[in-house]
Amino acid sequence: MTYHINVKRDSLKEFIQIIKTLRSLGVIESIDSTSDLIKEGEPLDEETLLNILDHSEKEINDGKSFTMDDVKNQIKNWKKR
């Protein structure tokens, strides 16, 4: 399942620490940054954007999505560990 998360620049260090912990627990399989796709300020071509949207829509239709409450509960559970 793929997630797209917008991280505040001033919280990036903390986010990366959380991601590293989740990878070591086997929760996260891989992580890629949008900076791996394009550089800031570079236009995203229409085909790439449509592919991203199509993939995301398929995941949602397949039930591979979480509500905001689901995500908040998962984070609370991870913090308890």
C-alpha positions as CSV (number, residue, x, y, z in Angstrom):
1,M,0.0,0.0,0.0
2,T,1.3,3.4,-0.9
3,Y,0.9,6.6,1.2
4,H,1.6,10.2,0.2
5,I,2.6,12.3,3.2
6,N,3.3,16.0,3.2
7,V,5.9,16.6,5.9
8,K,6.7,20.1,7.3
9,R,10.2,21.1,6.4
10,D,10.9,22.0,10.0
11,S,9.8,18.5,11.2
12,L,11.7,16.5,8.6
13,K,14.4,15.2,11.0
14,E,11.8,13.8,13.4
15,F,9.8,12.3,10.5
16,I,12.9,10.5,9.2
17,Q,13.6,9.1,12.6
18,I,10.0,7.7,12.8
19,I,10.4,6.2,9.4
20,K,13.7,4.6,10.2
21,T,12.1,3.0,13.3
22,L,9.1,1.8,11.4
23,R,11.4,0.3,8.7
24,S,13.4,-1.5,11.4
25,L,10.1,-3.0,12.8
26,G,9.2,-4.2,9.3
27,V,6.2,-1.9,9.1
28,I,7.5,0.0,6.1
29,E,8.9,-1.8,3.1
30,S,10.3,1.2,1.3
31,I,10.2,4.9,1.1
32,D,10.7,7.4,-1.7
33,S,10.6,11.1,-1.7
34,T,8.9,13.3,-4.3
35,S,12.3,14.8,-4.7
36,D,13.3,11.5,-6.2
37,L,10.6,12.0,-8.9
38,I,11.1,15.7,-9.7
39,K,12.9,18.7,-8.4
40,E,11.0,21.5,-6.7
41,G,9.8,24.0,-9.2
42,E,10.1,21.5,-12.1
43,P,6.8,20.8,-13.8
44,L,5.4,17.3,-13.5
45,D,4.4,16.0,-16.9
46,E,0.7,15.2,-17.4
47,E,1.3,11.5,-18.0
48,T,3.2,11.1,-14.7
49,L,0.6,13.0,-12.8
50,L,-2.2,10.9,-14.3
51,N,-0.4,7.7,-13.5
52,I,0.0,8.7,-9.9
53,L,-3.7,9.7,-9.7
54,D,-4.8,6.5,-11.4
55,H,-2.7,4.3,-9.0
56,S,-4.0,6.2,-6.0
57,E,-7.6,5.8,-7.2
58,K,-7.2,2.1,-7.7
59,E,-5.8,1.7,-4.2
60,I,-8.7,3.6,-2.7
61,N,-11.2,1.5,-4.7
62,D,-9.5,-1.7,-3.5
63,G,-10.0,-0.6,0.1
64,K,-6.3,0.2,0.6
65,S,-6.9,3.4,2.4
66,F,-7.3,4.6,6.0
67,T,-9.4,7.4,7.6
68,M,-7.6,10.1,9.5
69,D,-8.9,8.5,12.7
70,D,-7.4,5.2,11.7
71,V,-4.0,6.8,11.1
72,K,-4.2,8.7,14.4
73,N,-5.0,5.4,16.3
74,Q,-2.1,3.6,14.6
75,I,0.3,6.4,15.6
76,K,-0.9,6.3,19.2
77,N,-0.4,2.5,19.2
78,W,3.2,2.9,17.8
79,K,4.0,5.5,20.5
80,K,2.9,3.0,23.2
81,R,5.5,0.4,22.1
